[in-house]
């Protein structure tokens, strides 16, 4: 099982996918976990009821958004990190964003945000689950590439 988990062809494309997903998801997780960009989970008691999931599940999702990108950044257990991110994004669509439709609220004139961002993140994550970390990754070093 460990061999499949770290196997990768050392290609450039997964590296680009990995770094792109790292940037957008780390910012997303840091916003909630560290209070960067104006929202922090522990200081905003509205967050769990507003989302409709228990606080422990919300905390796990936030950790996946914060720690998953760190694994992606160095290419360590890329498939696990990407799968966690995909699960969180799917959960966000199902619990919050689908009621607002597909498109994001670019002009701030709608009540909520759509799920187009989440679909992109899921696509990147699934590609990484299928292909592995690519070049310049700890996974590739473990696999012997």
N, C-alpha and C positions, 0 to 999 in steps of 0.2 A: 504494500500500500504506500509506503514512504516513497518508493521509486516513482509511482504515478503522480504523487503529490508534488514532487520537485522537478519532474521531467519537463524539459523545454528544448526547443531547437536552437536557442541562442539567436533568434532573429531580431531585427530592429523593430518590426511592427509591434510586438507585444511590449517592448520598452516604451514606445510612444504612447500606447494605450495606458500602460501602467502609470506613467508620469502624469498624463492628463487626468486620469481618475484620481490620482493622489492629490493634485492641486485642488480640484473642485470639492472632493470629499473631505479633505483635511480642513479646509475653510468652513465647510458645513458643520463638521464635528466640533471644531474649535469655537465656533459661534456659541454652541450650546454648552459644551463642557467647560470652556475656559472664560466665557464671557466676552470673547472677541466679537466685534461687530454688533454689539448692543443687545445680546440675548443670552441669558445664562439659565440653565435648567434649575439649579437649586434656589436661585433668587426669584424665579417666576413661578409662583404656586399655581398659576392658571394652566401651565403647560400640560401636565398629565390629564386633567379632566377635559381640557380643550381637544386633545388628540383622541381621547377615549380609550386609552390603554392604561393598565396599572403602572404605577411608578417604577417598579423593578424592570418591567419590559422596556419602558421608555429609557431607563438608565442603560440597559444592555444595548439598545439601538444607538444611543449616543456614544457609547464606548466603541461600537463597531464603526461608527462614522469618524471617530478620532484615532483609534488604534489601527484599524484596517488600512488606512492610507499610509501609516508609518511602515507597516509590513510591505505594502506595495512599493513604497519609495526605494527600499533596498532590495526588493524582490524576494522577501522571505515568506514562505508559505503563501504565495500569491493566490493560489486557487482558493484557499480557506478565506483569506481576506476579501477577495472578490466575491465569493459566494455570500459572505456576511453582508457586504455592501448591497448586493443585489436583493437580498432578503429584506433589508431595511427599506430600500427604495420601493419595493413591491408593497410592503406594509404601509408605507407613507401614502402610496396611491390609494390603496384599499380603505384606509382609515380616515384620510383627510382630503386628498387632492382630487379624487375622481368626481366629487360633487361639483367642482368648479370647472370641469371640462378639460380639454386637452391643453389649451394655450396658457402660458404664464400671463400674469397681470402686468404687462409692460408699462402701462400708463397710470397704474394705481387707482383706476376708476371702478374696479370690480371688488367684490367682497373677499375673495381668496385667490390662491394661486393654482393654476392647472398643473398637469403632470408631465408636460413635455420634457422638462429637465430630468425627471426621474426615469423616463423611458431611455434617454441618452445614457444615463449612468448605468442602468441595467444592461444596455447593449454593450457598453465597454466592459462591464464586469463579466458578463457571460463569455465574451471573447477571451478574456483572461482565464476564466475557468477552463475553457476548451483548449487553449494554446499554452498556458503557463506563462512564466515571467519574461522570457526572452533574454536578450543579452544583458550583460552587466548586472547580474542578479545573484543573490546568495543561493537561490534555488539552482541556478545553472552550475555554480561552484560545487554544491552538494552532489548534483547529478553527474559531475565530472566533465562538464563542457567548458 
